[in-house]
Amino acid sequence: MNLVLTFKFLLFFQIYSSELKISDEVFQANINSVIKVNSIFCSNDARVVYSIVAPEIIRYVQIKDFFEVKSLEIGYVNNKVKNLSNFSIGYFQMKPQFIEQLEDYLLNNKLVLPLNIILPNEYSNLKKRQTRLNRLQSFEWQLIYAHVFFSIMENKFCNIQYCTIEEKIKFYATAYNFDFKESFEKINAMSKKRLFPWGSKLSKFGNDNYSDLSVKFFHLYSNRFF
């Protein structure tokens, strides 16, 4: 590793270590929910699950979340604005559309989990949308959905062999931040791009790699509460 790369690595570590500490503090503040959900999905590697979503806490801004929730209540729940299903809310920046995609995967692949997240058929579409939004405003439910995502990844990519745990975290974190419905090749290609936290449209402000942050969280904090 040359001096330039070494400097960039150390700078990256210094800049994001404090932010990732905030992610750890959020988990610590909700430790009862963490323990409860871990006990339900006891076969999952919780260290990996929460490393996947930890970088999103950096991007989470409470006042922004407030306005997004209000917008969703008006638009998504009442089905007045189609694109509102793609708004992110909560510490893990989950979208209602993402939850719908998790539900669809479970149904289409007949995947049975320790906790059933599928909404009853007798629910109206309005009640389903309201229920999803209510759940997304709960830290515990976002933990549950994070575990559901992990279980789906384990099922969908069960034939993939990872050389290291870090390689697996990078792939899963990219699928979470990008699109888990995509192919292995597309997700793997995205894992090498620097799009966090601004995305491609605002990359001039400086981006880093989302999955690198997940790996960093894994090494710094994941053993503290699992």
C-alpha positions in Angstrom: 0.0 0.0 0.0 1.6 3.3 -1.1 1.7 6.5 1.0 -1.3 8.0 -0.7 -3.5 5.0 -0.2 -2.3 4.7 3.4 -3.2 8.3 4.1 -6.7 7.9 2.4 -7.3 4.8 4.5 -6.4 6.5 7.8 -8.4 9.6 6.9 -11.4 7.4 6.1 -11.0 5.6 9.4 -10.7 8.8 11.4 -13.7 10.5 9.7 -16.1 7.6 10.1 -15.0 6.1 13.4 -16.9 8.7 15.4 -20.0 8.4 13.2 -20.0 4.6 13.5 -19.7 5.1 17.3 -23.1 6.9 17.0 -24.4 3.8 15.3 -23.2 1.7 18.1 -24.8 4.1 20.7 -28.1 3.7 18.9 -28.0 -0.1 19.2 -26.9 0.2 22.9 -29.8 2.6 23.6 -32.2 0.0 22.2 -30.4 -3.1 23.6 -33.6 -4.7 25.0 -35.1 -4.7 21.5 -31.8 -6.0 20.0 -31.7 -8.9 22.5 -35.4 -9.7 21.9 -35.1 -9.7 18.1 -31.8 -11.7 18.2 -33.5 -14.4 20.3 -36.2 -14.7 17.6 -33.8 -15.0 14.7 -31.2 -16.9 16.7 -29.9 -18.8 13.7 -28.8 -15.5 12.0 -25.4 -13.9 12.5 -26.6 -10.8 14.3 -23.1 -9.3 14.0 -23.4 -9.3 10.2 -27.1 -8.2 10.3 -26.4 -5.0 12.2 -23.2 -4.3 10.4 -25.2 -4.2 7.2 -27.5 -1.4 8.4 -25.1 0.5 10.7 -24.0 3.0 8.0 -27.5 4.1 7.4 -27.7 5.5 11.0 -25.0 8.0 9.9 -27.3 9.3 7.2 -30.3 9.4 9.5 -31.5 12.8 10.5 -34.3 13.0 12.9 -36.0 16.1 11.6 -35.7 14.8 8.0 -37.3 11.6 9.2 -40.2 13.6 10.8 -41.0 15.3 7.5 -40.7 12.0 5.6 -43.1 10.3 7.9 -45.7 13.0 7.6 -45.3 12.9 3.8 -45.8 9.1 3.8 -48.9 9.4 6.0 -50.5 11.7 3.5 -49.3 10.1 0.3 -48.3 6.5 0.7 -51.0 5.4 3.1 -53.7 7.0 1.1 -52.1 5.9 -2.2 -52.2 9.5 -3.5 -48.6 9.7 -4.7 -47.1 6.6 -6.2 -43.4 7.5 -5.7 -43.8 8.0 -1.9 -43.4 4.2 -1.5 -39.8 4.9 -2.2 -39.1 7.3 0.7 -36.7 6.2 3.4 -37.5 6.5 7.1 -36.0 5.4 10.4 -32.5 4.7 11.6 -31.9 2.1 8.9 -33.5 4.3 6.2 -36.0 1.6 5.1 -38.5 2.3 2.4 -42.1 1.0 2.3 -41.4 -0.4 -1.1 -38.5 -2.3 0.3 -40.8 -3.9 2.9 -43.2 -4.8 0.1 -40.3 -6.5 -1.8 -39.4 -8.5 1.3 -43.0 -9.7 1.6 -43.1 -10.6 -2.1 -39.9 -12.6 -1.9 -41.1 -14.6 1.1 -44.4 -15.4 -0.5 -43.0 -16.2 -4.0 -40.3 -18.5 -2.5 -42.4 -19.9 0.3 -39.7 -19.0 2.7 -40.7 -19.6 6.3 -39.1 -17.5 9.1 -39.3 -17.6 12.9 -41.6 -14.5 12.8 -44.2 -14.0 10.1 -44.2 -10.4 8.7 -46.8 -11.1 6.0 -49.9 -9.0 6.5 -53.3 -10.9 6.5 -55.1 -11.2 3.2 -58.2 -9.7 4.8 -56.5 -6.4 5.3 -57.4 -3.8 2.8 -54.6 -2.2 0.8 -55.1 1.0 3.0 -54.7 -1.0 6.2 -51.6 -2.8 4.8 -49.9 0.5 3.9 -50.7 2.0 7.3 -49.4 -1.1 9.1 -46.2 -1.1 7.2 -45.7 2.6 8.0 -46.5 2.1 11.6 -43.9 -0.7 11.8 -41.3 1.3 10.1 -41.6 4.0 12.8 -40.6 1.3 15.3 -36.9 0.6 16.0 -37.8 -3.0 16.9 -39.6 -3.6 13.7 -36.7 -2.2 11.7 -34.5 -4.7 13.5 -36.9 -7.4 12.5 -36.9 -6.3 8.8 -33.1 -6.3 8.9 -33.1 -9.9 10.0 -35.7 -10.8 7.3 -33.4 -9.2 4.7 -30.5 -11.2 6.0 -32.5 -14.4 5.8 -33.6 -13.7 2.3 -30.0 -13.1 1.2 -29.0 -16.4 2.8 -31.7 -18.1 0.8 -31.3 -16.3 -2.5 -27.5 -16.5 -2.7 -27.1 -19.8 -0.8 -24.7 -21.2 -3.5 -22.2 -18.3 -3.2 -19.0 -19.1 -1.4 -17.3 -16.2 0.4 -13.6 -16.3 1.1 -13.9 -14.2 4.3 -16.6 -12.8 6.5 -15.6 -9.3 5.3 -16.4 -10.3 1.7 -19.8 -11.6 2.7 -20.6 -8.4 4.7 -19.5 -6.2 1.7 -21.8 -8.1 -0.6 -24.8 -8.2 1.7 -24.4 -4.5 2.6 -24.2 -3.5 -1.0 -27.4 -5.5 -1.7 -29.1 -3.7 1.1 -28.0 -0.3 0.0 -28.5 -1.0 -3.7 -31.1 -3.7 -4.6 -31.2 -7.3 -3.3 -33.4 -8.3 -6.2 -30.5 -7.8 -8.6 -28.1 -10.5 -9.8 -24.9 -11.5 -8.0 -22.8 -9.9 -10.8 -24.6 -6.5 -10.6 -24.4 -6.4 -6.8 -20.8 -7.4 -6.8 -20.0 -4.7 -9.3 -21.8 -2.1 -7.2 -19.8 -3.1 -4.1 -16.7 -1.5 -5.6 -18.4 1.9 -6.2 -18.1 5.0 -3.9 -21.6 6.3 -3.6 -22.1 7.0 0.1 -23.6 9.2 1.4 -24.4 11.5 -1.5 -25.1 9.1 -4.3 -24.0 9.5 -7.9 -25.8 12.8 -8.5 -24.0 14.6 -5.8 -20.7 12.8 -5.9 -18.8 16.1 -6.2 -19.2 16.5 -2.5 -17.2 13.4 -1.9 -18.4 9.8 -1.4 -17.1 6.7 0.2 -18.0 3.0 -0.1 -21.0 2.0 1.9 -19.9 -1.6 2.3 -16.5 -0.6 3.6 -18.3 1.2 6.5 -20.3 -2.0 7.3 -17.0 -4.0 7.5 -15.5 -1.3 9.7 -18.5 -1.4 12.0 -18.2 -5.2 12.2 -14.6 -4.9 13.4 -15.1 -2.0 15.8 -18.4 -2.7 17.5 -20.2 -5.8 16.4 -19.0 -8.0 19.3 -20.1 -5.5 22.0 -23.7 -6.6 22.1 -24.0 -9.9 20.3 
